[in-house]
Amino acid sequence: MRHCSVQVRGLLTREELDRYNALFEVGHFLEAEKRYDLVQTVQKEIDILILPAIERLKEKGRQRDRDTEEYLARKAQMEAELALLREEEEE
């Protein structure tokens, strides 16, 4: 059984996390019983279950990129205004 990343697990809803943990427990039991054919099916279910959390993680990244872009634009504008003020003071 493969765990998903900590970041993805942190974005699972309570219901998704409960289901994830239950499926993982079933998968571990099946591995102990050497039922690898069924483990693969359980792993596929886990992979499907975490897809919404992966999308939430991607959206957080996109939002962070938008925030950074907005910050850099504001910073450039402030620097330009500051340069104009300095030019006016020198005159």
N, C-alpha and C positions, 0 to 999 in steps of 0.2 A: 504494500500500500504506500502511496505517495501522498505526503501532506502538501497542502497548498501553502503559499508564503504567509508569513505572519501579517504582512500588510493586508492581504486578501482576507484572512481570517478575521482581522480587526474590523472589516467592513461588512461582515455577514450580519444579518439581522438575528435576533435571538432565536427565532424559529428556524432559520437556515443553519445557525450554529448547532442547535440541538439535533437537527437532522444530520448534519455533517458528522457530529460526534457519534451518533448512533450508527451511521453507515460505516464509519471507521472501525467501530467496535465489532461490527459484523464481519468486516473485512479481515480484521486480525484473527477472529475466531476461525474463519474459513482458511486463512493461511496456516493456522495451527493444525487444522484438520487436513492440510495439504490439498485443499480443493481450489487450486489455482484457476481452474476454468471459471468458477463462480466469483473469485476475487476480481477477475478482470471486469465482470459485469458490474460489481459494486463500485469499482474504481471509475467506470464510465459514468455511473450515477452521480458520484461525487464531482466529477469533472463538469457535469451538466449543472449540478447544484451551485457551484461556485461562479458560474458565468456572470450572474448579475453583480456580484461583488467585484469581479474583475472589471466590469464596465464602470462601476462606481469609482474604482481606483484610477482608471484611465481618465474619467471625468475630473477627478481631483487634480490630476496632472495637467490636464488642459486648462483648468481654472487657474492653477498656479502659473502656467505660462502666460495666460491673459493678464493676470495680476502683475507679473514681472514686466510685461510689455507696457502696461499702463504706468507702472512706476517709472520705468526708463523714459517714457515720453514726458511725464511730469518733471522728472529730473532735468531732462534736456531743456524743457521750457524754462524752468527756474534758472538754470545756468545761463541761458540766453538773456533772460531778463536781468540777471545779476551783471552780466557783461555790459549790457546797455547802461545800467546805473553807474557802473564804474567809468564808462566812457563819458557819461554826462558829468560826472564829478571831475574828471580830468580836464574838461573844457573850461 
